[in-house]
Amino acid sequence: MSLFSAALRLQFRLLSRSPFFLSMALLTPVVYATIAGIQVGAAGAVPFRIVLGAGLLGAWSTTLFGAAEALFMQRFSGTLELLVGAPRSLLVPVLGFSCASVLLGLYSIGAVWLWSTVAFHVEPLTASTPVTVLSLVVSFVGLATVGVALAGVYVLTRQAMAISNMMEYPVWIVCGVLTPATSLWPPLLWIGKLLPLGWTVAAMDEVDPVAAVRDLVAAVAVAVGYFGLGAVVLARIDLLARVAGTLRLR
């Protein structure tokens, strides 16, 4: 537990001091929320759904670049050998890195919340429901597990940054983060359901609470699958690194 909390605090401090991650968590979601708010506002009141969607967009970006690339960046800086050489499971610090990156997404929620309240007069407190709050919590948990899985996969490749750039926008589109995925081609809709975020966003859009709970249960199941995948991949990386010494980037 101490290793997890130390990894979480260290990663959160590093990301909170990075202009790149702060702009990703604050500026980008606000810009997209403004564009969506202007488009929707022309037809009537701006829904609270835009606030949630733009905030989750920022959380996905920080997860993709902060959590998924955590080990890759340590490999690049030459500290991954020390982390693997420690007599602890590699899963624990990676989970801490991933949770810190996801928590940075709270900046996105807060920034979009404040901006939408001032610019579009959205009243989030009156629009929020228990299902909405639970969906947000499950979304962040699901993003953390995806970060753990991707962190293990990314360290096996030298193209992690290219993969992150390629995945950022298509994923939030097929998951329906900012705009409803129901308008997409049906196969694309199900591609979004391969991620927990696709299910939690669907739960937010559900009118029937029972259907929303079913979506959240599915999101938790998918998140458990990603966590299991991450645990297996990280254990394999740990074993191969100790046997073959293959952590060097070049």
HELIX and SHEET records of a PDB file:
HELIX    1   1 SER A    2  SER A   16  1                                  15    
HELIX    2   2 PRO A   19  LEU A   22  1                                   4    
HELIX    3   3 SER A   23  LEU A   27  3                                   5    
HELIX    4   4 THR A   28  GLY A   41  1                                  14    
HELIX    5   5 PHE A   48  THR A   62  1                                  15    
HELIX    6   6 THR A   63  ALA A   67  3                                   5    
HELIX    7   7 ALA A   70  SER A   77  1                                   8    
HELIX    8   8 LEU A   80  GLY A   85  1                                   6    
HELIX    9   9 LEU A   91  LEU A  103  1                                  13    
HELIX   10  10 GLY A  105  ALA A  119  1                                  15    
HELIX   11  11 PRO A  124  ALA A  127  1                                   4    
HELIX   12  12 PRO A  130  TYR A  154  1                                  25    
HELIX   13  13 ALA A  160  VAL A  174  1                                  15    
HELIX   14  14 ALA A  181  SER A  183  5                                   3    
HELIX   15  15 PRO A  186  GLY A  192  1                                   7    
HELIX   16  16 PRO A  196  ASP A  205  1                                  10    
HELIX   17  17 PRO A  209  ALA A  244  1                                  36    
END                                                                             
